[in-house]
């Protein structure tokens, strides 16, 4: 299992974390377009939705960014499957 495109923003300084995440989002959207950016609130995430989101190829761009605003409650086996299905871009 290799998830090199997986980043976690964690820590006690929530202000700095939010600011850095906002910077990531803005830079990504300006470079790759809003159609390649998706934010998913944790309470609405199902394994199926997550798989669809992370395995989708970018639309007319090099990369696609999916931001989970929290860690979804999924089984270890489902998480492993999701990590295996992350599109390389």
Secondary structure, DSSP 8 states (H G I E B T S, - for coil): ---TT-----SS-HHHHHHHHHHHHHHHHHHH-GGGEEEEEGGG--HHHHHHHHH---SSSS--EEEEES-----HHHHHHHHHH----
